[in-house]
Structure formats: structure tokens, C-alpha cells
Amino acid sequence: MREYSCVHRGRSEPLDLHLGMFLPTLLNQASPEQMETFFIPAWNLEIIGTYAQTEMGHGTHLRGLETTATYDPATQEFVMNSPTITSIKWWPGGLGKTSNYAIVLAQLHTQGKCHGLQAFIVPLRSMNTHIPLPGVVVGDIGPKFGFDEVDNGYLKLENVRIPRDHMLMKYAKVEADGTYVKPPSAKLTYGTMVFIRSMIVGEAGHALAKSCTIAIRYSSVRHQSEIRPGEAEPQIMDYQTQQYKLFPLLATAYAYKFVGQYMNQVYHRITGDISQGDFSELPELHALSAGLKAFTTWTASAGIEVCRMACGGHGYSRCSALPDIYVTFVPTCTYEGENTVMMLQTARFLIKSYRQASAGHQLSGIVSYLNESERRLQPQSVSSRPTVVNVNDLASLVEAYKLRAAKLVEMAAKSIQQELQKRVSQEDAWNNSAIDLVRASDAHCHYVVVKLFAAKLGEIGDTGLHSVLSTLALLYALQGIQQHSGDFLQTGLLSVPQLSQVSQRLKELLAQLRPNAVALVDAFDYRDEMLNSVLGRYDGNVYEHMFEWARRSPLNKTEVHESYHKYLKPLQANL
Amino acid sequence: MREYSCVHRGRSEPLDLHLGMFLPTLLNQASPEQMETFFIPAWNLEIIGTYAQTEMGHGTHLRGLETTATYDPATQEFVMNSPTITSIKWWPGGLGKTSNYAIVLAQLHTQGKCHGLQAFIVPLRSMNTHIPLPGVVVGDIGPKFGFDEVDNGYLKLENVRIPRDHMLMKYAKVEADGTYVKPPSAKLTYGTMVFIRSMIVGEAGHALAKSCTIAIRYSSVRHQSEIRPGEAEPQIMDYQTQQYKLFPLLATAYAYKFVGQYMNQVYHRITGDISQGDFSELPELHALSAGLKAFTTWTASAGIEVCRMACGGHGYSRCSALPDIYVTFVPTCTYEGENTVMMLQTARFLIKSYRQASAGHQLSGIVSYLNESERRLQPQSVSSRPTVVNVNDLASLVEAYKLRAAKLVEMAAKSIQQELQKRVSQEDAWNNSAIDLVRASDAHCHYVVVKLFAAKLGEIGDTGLHSVLSTLALLYALQGIQQHSGDFLQTGLLSVPQLSQVSQRLKELLAQLRPNAVALVDAFDYRDEMLNSVLGRYDGNVYEHMFEWARRSPLNKTEVHESYHKYLKPLQANL
């Protein structure tokens, strides 16, 4: 099974959901009998399935889903319905034209009671003719931003009856008489979400690394304008502005790759604990994966566009590969949990932790910086305490990021407190502080990334490698400070003269990285076939191959295009 | 003639360049005899032309263009050549398959000397058969990010001979014996650039206004999650985070529309002056239009994507219209002068002005804030001078933006100075300060936008209208301060407690704008046919129409798609 399908590595295709969701869901949630019935036909592509969760009117808020599965004990069947227009299943990949089955998430009703969401195996199309079955209204949802090859679909169910054993029954069950049997633990479904979100973090590093490879290689091939009059046009990589666009993104790509690796390791470690019944680390990992998913996908998406535009006009050509990298990656900001909702989930954990610490509870793990004792050590303002940050020392910068996060979590908690004093409800106080909460989560995630980048350096023995990666890590940390300089000044962590030092140091680091830039993207080791980019070719023969690529354009099949005979000539004749 | 073609309002099409560039260039640069020969056939679409400037290896830096036109007095012809692969003309719209003529920019060589770029009318395809003429290698450059309907093309010229009177000769001339006659003024070509760039600024307002209309209307239709448990799912417009995404962009859209109007007025006023031989205001306008073009297109492009993603999953569907708005607008960041290059052009003017002021020269116009006398009044740091900004008063905020710009121009100038002290050349000192220079230009443009928004309020008599637009203007100014809080703290223009006030005030303004949000986008007055967005429908009947739109998807023409018979069925049969 190809794990890549979960996160759309490379080009996406109609079978992605079958391989990435349908088969794994069977593996995780089907009973042994169900495995026997469905798995081999699905493995052999007789059954081609998709995973139908999102509805036209309902996305990230799963409890709002409206599709119903009502148990009829008389026939021992579930009656599946889409009761409203907003309940029509919308977006599942491969649903429109390819799949003949779907796993459908629906509200289970039995014995007059609703038991919430369950997963059901629903046949959609005839196994012989591929024609939709009675009561199944299914089709393609139309053109999208990218993903041209995937038939994302809609599904309206009108009294579709499926046998009782088509509900996935490894955990929850409905007995023949309609009795509902609860699953042993609700936390089990957390695992998959955490896994997919940590995969997406790695994917953010991957997409950004590919984009940087293309933009940095091309910037070393492209010559333009002049720095010194009369001299040859320099490589555009020699412009400070170009370096300032691309090198921090290069550092970010390395950072996210390291964070992705870390999350994967933690996930597997914790999965071991969970299988032994220890759920203690799950809330922290769940919160971290939500925030980091949002933090990394937002930055990477914007970064891909910066890389694309750093290639000038040719970045708009699909021969650069950058338009495709963007449209394929940017949906990660929305799927598997909309980013702002994710940030607020992380904030919920941070505020909860902050309150526990304020109540005297000693926190452990990544949020231990919220402990009262540590917070008392923080500077309160420029005047009250001298700053101690050394802008040339990565460990000192990690500390500054940590204190910034602590301060912003505190500010968000205080905002909620102030709202509550206006006698609004807890929920309104939360909503009225949402900007601060997102900002706090962002600072928390930023701290985690800088910390993990610094930690990674400790694992590197080779001196040369350690040196260049240290430069990258320092660049990453300092550029984040420059971008969020208001935070660091406001919280008294940096002084105004230090901020000037940061700017100066950043420029030095750019110049320092310049000779290693191409080697640093070569080190990502993307073969030309993987990049599929004329601009990002390893051999640098960009222009010859761009001409060759253009000549193969579909419009060039004939010297005179049919539009001339169909439109232009008649138009000219009429004048 | 449809002026919209210059800036791609709405959908683009193969004849855009003919209408937007070929005909206007004839009008501006053809001699009376040339007008007689070419204009009527072009007007009647017998001649379909494009404008071929950019080459595969050369974009914004025009002097680098390589195409040659060498005059041969023996036959009184120009011999046109593309001497290298990088000299192949690349990107002109309609060049690939549609046009039978092009205006080609080429280096003029005559009597053994190069006289720089001139424009030549070059026939490309037979008027009878549309087959490319001998020596003309022409075709489509292949798929792009958007612009599917336009055949952007390439053009390689191999000893193509055109008569002497095919060089556009309203200004510069080549006489029969090959004598080159200079044009009367080089500044005349400035005008068109300034005009197009100011059009683009208005277009940034337009694209953002459309995007806000869609996102804000849809956010009032879409219900999701819960703020208060047990209550119905609220409109997503009620979430503070959603307001924080969209309302500042709404304010920005209004701001850019006003700035666009202003620039258009100034352009026409100055054009009057120019026709009377007064070029004095042109450098300022030229510098302003370059910077504002970059400033507004960057923000608007990023803003369109924020609007798109604020619509959740459905923002990815082309039925939202947002993907098309993005891919159609984002090229403005690159064409008509690459944005970073534009910012550096503005910086060149700012630094020149700063140096003049430092030398005792009294500046007038928009850069008068750089005068020595004014600069002496500026606060130097938090300690040396109390801050005077009133965060509730727009005039006071305009002042703060002005002082920030002054300070950042000064910092950039000092950076150059410091570099020069290291004994590097002027050019290297400039390049080594480029980050600071772009930052200074950005601050200058931001000041201009805030100032013009505030000035616009003065023109509004209606009290209700004045009140809501004042709220928008305040939101625009305060959000800019929050985003660049580091600058305002660093330059001592704001104190830390004032920054907290800014955050608090911003939240209040969001809540205050909430009831008027839909009215404020309705006021842009885009008819449904112009928006062409299911999500942005005026009547709010989003879901029904989305279903209808999807059912018309090309893939839904048949219940069973041909791919089933072609691929799936054989695949299943083989297993």
C-alpha cells in the first residue's frame, strides 16, 4: 500500500483515496468477518472505494454532519439518507466517477436514539456495469484549483439500504435487534489524525525543499541587470534581495524536515505506549500536531509562492513545476482540519496548561515553560530587567522564543480573563480573544521548531556539515525574530540596538550562505524526474530545454491551429 | 478600443494584446504614413498583432534584450535576427497561434553602430493561409498558471527581412541611407509605464474587492461549529478570527481603489503638463507608481488567497471564482516591472531625495517629509522624546506612518554609508543595503496609502458613510501598525502600552464593522455576472447552485465515464 496517498506526495490520482483511506480504514476499523468479505476484493481493485466524510455544508466540525444511517431491525438493514442539500457528501477524491464503493460517515440512529458518527460500507455502482445503484446520486463536483486528474465527487443517498454487517464493527457495534454497543475508548481515533498531521508537517518541508531547489538552481542560471555598470549581468542569486527571499525559506525547509522526522518518531513511540494502555502523552502530541500542521502548511504555502515569483516570468510556466507544487500543496491548509481551527485547538491545550500551572500544578513536557516558577524569571519590560539574549548564540535564541511563547500565552489568558470580567460567557470570552490565542499558538509552534532545529545540530558529528547547518539554524531563528520584532520588543526580550544587530547579522549570514546555497539544495537529493522542473534541472541547461518543452505544447501539434479556421477566418471575412 | 486589456480585467483572451498593446502602440509611435498603412487593417482584424518585448533570457532589464534589427541600405530593409537561444521572444499573449503580426522590440544596428531598442512591425504569418512566413519560428509556450485561454508564444527570427518603413518612426528614424535620427526626448516612454502601473494599482483594489465580496457574503451564509454549546451553528462571520482575516482586507480594498483613482487623476494632470513640456513632476510620479504597483499587487495577491482559504474547502472549487481571480491577478507582481525591482526604483528616488535634503535642498511634494527641518523634529528613541501618537486619531496615525517612512529611509541611507566606509563600490554598497531599501520603499508606500485614505474621508459629506469609512480607515491604519509593530517600537513612535491599546482597539473595530460588512461589499456593486461566483451570490443561495454547477461538470456528461471502459474494466479483468 502506498502511504504517500494520505498526503498527496507528487501528482494525485483517482485511486489515492482507495489506497490512502479506504484500505487503511478497513484495516483499522473492520471486524475480522468484514475483513474477509471486503479486503481482498478491495486489494484486487474489484472494489474501488473512497472515504466520504465532508458534506457540502459541513467540514472541520464533524459533529455537524447530517447524513443518517437508521437501523431497521425488521430487515436487519441500515437505511442511508442525505436529508438536506447541505448533507450531500462533497469533495471525496475518486468519488465522482471512479469508485464503486465508499466508506460513508453518518449519524447512527437505532432504537429511536442517535449514537453519533459511525462508518458504513456503501456500494455505489454496479460491479458489472459501473452504473450507479438505485437511490445513489453520484457525480463529479467540477473543476478545481489544481487536482485536474482527480474526480472529487458528490454523493446523495436516497433511502439506500445496506445490510447490518456493512457498518464497520471492530469497535462500536449494532446488534441484530438494534442494540447499540459502545466502543471501548474514544481516544483511539486520535491516533490516525495525529499520524496524518505529522505526515503533513514533513510534507511541508518536502514541498518547500522542492521549491527552493528549483528557485535556487534557477537563480544561479539566470543572469539579469547589472550590479556594476559595464560588467556582465550577474547571476540573480547575487542580489541581496533574492538571497533574502530564498535563503530563509531554505532554512525553513530544513527545519520542517527535521520537525517532521521528530513528530514521526514521537508518534511511533507514543503508539507503543498507547497499545500498552498509556494515553498520558497523547493530549500533548495531539495539540502539538494540530498547531504544527497549521504553522508549517501556512508558511510553506506562502513560501512556495515566494519561490515561484523569485523565478520571474518563467515561474508562471508549468515547465517550472512550481504552479503544480503550489496547487497540490496548498489544500493542506484546509484538509485534515482547517488551519485556524487547528491553531485554536493548540491554544486550548496551552490555556489549559497555563491555568494548571497557575493553580500550582507542575507541568512536564514541552509546555513546562508555563510553570509559575519559570514565568517569574521572565523579563517584564525593557526598563525593569536587562535583556540577556545573545543574538549570535542559538541556545540563547531558543530561550528567547520560549519566553516569547510564555508571554503570549499569558497575554491570551489575560485577555480571556478581562472578557470574563465584562460578564460575558466563557465561550464569548474565548471567541473575543481568538486573535490572541492564535498568536500564542503561533509563538508556541515557532518555539518548538527553533528548539528542534537546534537539537538536531547536536546529532551532527561532521564539522563542515555542522557549521553550515548551524548557519542555517541561526538564519532561521534570526529571520523569525526580525519578522516578529514587535513581539520581542514588546515583551522586553530584545532591545532596540539588539534588533539592529539582528538585521546586520542576517545580512552577513546571507553572504555567508551564498557559496553553499546550491550544494544545500542538491543535498535534498531530488532527482530531475522527481522535480520534473525545467528551471530546476540539475545540469542547469534551462533555456534549451524550455524551448524543447514549449515546442511539445498541445497547441503546437499543427502550425495553423483549428481556431484559425473556426473563428478567426470567418471573423476576418465578415469585416 | 477596450482599455481593460492592458491589465487583464476579467477573463483574458487571445486578442488582449492586439487591443491593449498593438493598436495603442501604433497610435503612439507610428508615423502618419504608417498609421495609414497599418491602422485600419489592424482595426478590422485583418492584421492581428501582439507586442513582443520579453525574451527567454531577458525580462525587466530591457537593455539586456538581444534581438537585432540590422539595416541593409542596399535593399532598404531591416534584417531581423534572434542570435541566441536566450534571445527568443517569450510570453507575448496571442503570439503563439493567433497573431499574424507583431511589434518586435530589437536592438537597431545601422552604419556599424548600435542605437539601442526600437520597435518594428514584423509580419509573422501569411494573410491568406496563416502559415508562418519564411524565417519565422513561432509557437505556443505551453501550459501556465492560469491563462488557459491565451496562446502566449515564442518567436525566433532567422534573417527575416522587413522594409525600412516597418520601423515605428514617429520619434526615432532611420533614413534611406541608414542615417539614424534620434527621438526628441527619451522621457516620453515613461508616460505609458506610469499609466499602466497606476491602472494596476486600481486593479489590485478591484481584485481584492471581488475576493472580499465573495468571502464575506459566503461567511454570512456558512454556518459552522459552535460558539455556545447547544446553540445553533453560528455564521462563520461571527468568529473573531474570520473577521480578523477579512475586514482588514476589506479596508485594504477600499484603500487601493481610492489610491488607484488618485493616481489616475495625477497621471492625467501631469500628462497635461508634459504635453506643455513640463516634466518636473514626472520623476516623483514614476517613482511612486513603481513602488505602489509592487506594494499593492503583493498585498492584494496574498489577500486573495486569504479570502479563498477563508471559504474553507469550497474556496478550492472553481465555482467560487477565487482560484481564477488569483491566477489572473498574481502575474501583476511580475509583469510591467518585477516587484522587487520596482521597490528598488522607488528607493533610488527616496535616497536621491534624502541626499538632496541632507545637502540643504528643500524638497517639495510627497517626499517633503525627508527635509532636514522635519527630520530634526522626529523622535529618536523611547527615552529621548515622549511619543505623541494618538491611536484613535487617523491624522495622528498618518503622522506616525510618515515618521516611520522617514526613519526607514534614513536607516537605508546610513546602511549604504556604512558599506561605503568598508571601501566597497557605490554599486556593491547599494546591493548590500537592498533589504533596507525595499523596507524603506514599503514604508513610504504604506504612508502614501494611509494618507490618501485619510484624505478621501475629507471628500465624503454623508455622515453615515463618513462614519463607516472612517472606521475602515482606522482599521487599515491600526492593522498595519500591528503587522509592523517592530518598526513603530524600534523608531520610538509607539510605546509598549500603546501597542496593547492598538490590539484592543482593533478587536473593537472588528466587532463594530460586523453589522456593516455585507453592506460594505454590496457597495462595490459587482453584479452576479461580473463575480461569476457561486459562493459570492447576492441572494445567498449557495448550496443549491453549487449542486447545480457541479452537475454540469464536464465529467458528468455520461453516468459511466469513458475511463471505466478504457482503464478500470481492463485493469479489473486482469486481476
Chai-1 contact restraints between the chains, C-beta under 6 A:
chainA,res_idxA,chainB,res_idxB,connection_type,confidence,min_distance_angstrom,max_distance_angstrom,comment,restraint_id
A,N44,B,L575,contact,1.0,0.0,6.0,A-B,restraint_1
A,L45,B,Q572,contact,1.0,0.0,6.0,A-B,restraint_2
A,E46,B,Q572,contact,1.0,0.0,6.0,A-B,restraint_3
A,M56,B,Y543,contact,1.0,0.0,6.0,A-B,restraint_4
A,G59,B,G312,contact,1.0,0.0,6.0,A-B,restraint_5
A,G59,B,G313,contact,1.0,0.0,6.0,A-B,restraint_6
A,H61,B,Q224,contact,1.0,0.0,6.0,A-B,restraint_7
A,H61,B,S225,contact,1.0,0.0,6.0,A-B,restraint_8
A,I85,B,Y543,contact,1.0,0.0,6.0,A-B,restraint_9
A,T86,B,Y543,contact,1.0,0.0,6.0,A-B,restraint_10
A,W91,B,G313,contact,1.0,0.0,6.0,A-B,restraint_11
A,G96,B,L555,contact,1.0,0.0,6.0,A-B,restraint_12
A,K97,B,L555,contact,1.0,0.0,6.0,A-B,restraint_13
A,K97,B,H561,contact,1.0,0.0,6.0,A-B,restraint_14
A,H130,B,V560,contact,1.0,0.0,6.0,A-B,restraint_15
A,H130,B,Y564,contact,1.0,0.0,6.0,A-B,restraint_16
A,I131,B,E559,contact,1.0,0.0,6.0,A-B,restraint_17
A,G139,B,N556,contact,1.0,0.0,6.0,A-B,restraint_18
A,D140,B,S553,contact,1.0,0.0,6.0,A-B,restraint_19
A,D140,B,L555,contact,1.0,0.0,6.0,A-B,restraint_20
A,D140,B,N556,contact,1.0,0.0,6.0,A-B,restraint_21
A,I141,B,A550,contact,1.0,0.0,6.0,A-B,restraint_22
A,G142,B,A550,contact,1.0,0.0,6.0,A-B,restraint_23
A,G142,B,S553,contact,1.0,0.0,6.0,A-B,restraint_24
A,P143,B,R318,contact,1.0,0.0,6.0,A-B,restraint_25
A,K144,B,Y316,contact,1.0,0.0,6.0,A-B,restraint_26
A,K144,B,S317,contact,1.0,0.0,6.0,A-B,restraint_27
A,F145,B,Y316,contact,1.0,0.0,6.0,A-B,restraint_28
A,F145,B,P323,contact,1.0,0.0,6.0,A-B,restraint_29
A,D151,B,L555,contact,1.0,0.0,6.0,A-B,restraint_30
A,Y154,B,A550,contact,1.0,0.0,6.0,A-B,restraint_31
A,Q224,B,H61,contact,1.0,0.0,6.0,A-B,restraint_32
A,S225,B,H61,contact,1.0,0.0,6.0,A-B,restraint_33
A,I227,B,E427,contact,1.0,0.0,6.0,A-B,restraint_34
A,I227,B,N431,contact,1.0,0.0,6.0,A-B,restraint_35
A,R228,B,E427,contact,1.0,0.0,6.0,A-B,restraint_36
A,Q240,B,N431,contact,1.0,0.0,6.0,A-B,restraint_37
A,Q240,B,A434,contact,1.0,0.0,6.0,A-B,restraint_38
A,Q240,B,I435,contact,1.0,0.0,6.0,A-B,restraint_39
A,T241,B,T340,contact,1.0,0.0,6.0,A-B,restraint_40
A,T241,B,A434,contact,1.0,0.0,6.0,A-B,restraint_41
A,Y244,B,I435,contact,1.0,0.0,6.0,A-B,restraint_42
A,M309,B,C333,contact,1.0,0.0,6.0,A-B,restraint_43
A,G312,B,G59,contact,1.0,0.0,6.0,A-B,restraint_44
A,G313,B,G59,contact,1.0,0.0,6.0,A-B,restraint_45
A,G313,B,W91,contact,1.0,0.0,6.0,A-B,restraint_46
A,G313,B,T334,contact,1.0,0.0,6.0,A-B,restraint_47
A,Y316,B,K144,contact,1.0,0.0,6.0,A-B,restraint_48
A,Y316,B,F145,contact,1.0,0.0,6.0,A-B,restraint_49
A,S317,B,K144,contact,1.0,0.0,6.0,A-B,restraint_50
A,R318,B,P143,contact,1.0,0.0,6.0,A-B,restraint_51
A,P323,B,F145,contact,1.0,0.0,6.0,A-B,restraint_52
A,C333,B,M309,contact,1.0,0.0,6.0,A-B,restraint_53
A,T334,B,G313,contact,1.0,0.0,6.0,A-B,restraint_54
A,T340,B,T241,contact,1.0,0.0,6.0,A-B,restraint_55
A,E427,B,I227,contact,1.0,0.0,6.0,A-B,restraint_56
A,E427,B,R228,contact,1.0,0.0,6.0,A-B,restraint_57
A,N431,B,I227,contact,1.0,0.0,6.0,A-B,restraint_58
A,N431,B,Q240,contact,1.0,0.0,6.0,A-B,restraint_59
A,A434,B,Q240,contact,1.0,0.0,6.0,A-B,restraint_60
A,A434,B,T241,contact,1.0,0.0,6.0,A-B,restraint_61
A,I435,B,Q240,contact,1.0,0.0,6.0,A-B,restraint_62
A,I435,B,Y244,contact,1.0,0.0,6.0,A-B,restraint_63
A,S485,B,G486,contact,1.0,0.0,6.0,A-B,restraint_64
A,G486,B,S485,contact,1.0,0.0,6.0,A-B,restraint_65
A,G486,B,G486,contact,1.0,0.0,6.0,A-B,restraint_66
A,L489,B,L489,contact,1.0,0.0,6.0,A-B,restraint_67
A,Q490,B,V496,contact,1.0,0.0,6.0,A-B,restraint_68
A,Q490,B,L499,contact,1.0,0.0,6.0,A-B,restraint_69
A,V496,B,Q490,contact,1.0,0.0,6.0,A-B,restraint_70
A,L499,B,Q490,contact,1.0,0.0,6.0,A-B,restraint_71
A,Y543,B,M56,contact,1.0,0.0,6.0,A-B,restraint_72
A,Y543,B,I85,contact,1.0,0.0,6.0,A-B,restraint_73
A,Y543,B,T86,contact,1.0,0.0,6.0,A-B,restraint_74
A,A550,B,I141,contact,1.0,0.0,6.0,A-B,restraint_75
A,A550,B,G142,contact,1.0,0.0,6.0,A-B,restraint_76
A,A550,B,Y154,contact,1.0,0.0,6.0,A-B,restraint_77
A,S553,B,D140,contact,1.0,0.0,6.0,A-B,restraint_78
A,S553,B,G142,contact,1.0,0.0,6.0,A-B,restraint_79
A,L555,B,G96,contact,1.0,0.0,6.0,A-B,restraint_80
A,L555,B,K97,contact,1.0,0.0,6.0,A-B,restraint_81
A,L555,B,D140,contact,1.0,0.0,6.0,A-B,restraint_82
A,L555,B,D151,contact,1.0,0.0,6.0,A-B,restraint_83
A,N556,B,G139,contact,1.0,0.0,6.0,A-B,restraint_84
A,N556,B,D140,contact,1.0,0.0,6.0,A-B,restraint_85
A,E559,B,I131,contact,1.0,0.0,6.0,A-B,restraint_86
A,V560,B,H130,contact,1.0,0.0,6.0,A-B,restraint_87
A,H561,B,K97,contact,1.0,0.0,6.0,A-B,restraint_88
A,Y564,B,H130,contact,1.0,0.0,6.0,A-B,restraint_89
A,Q572,B,L45,contact,1.0,0.0,6.0,A-B,restraint_90
A,Q572,B,E46,contact,1.0,0.0,6.0,A-B,restraint_91
A,L575,B,N44,contact,1.0,0.0,6.0,A-B,restraint_92
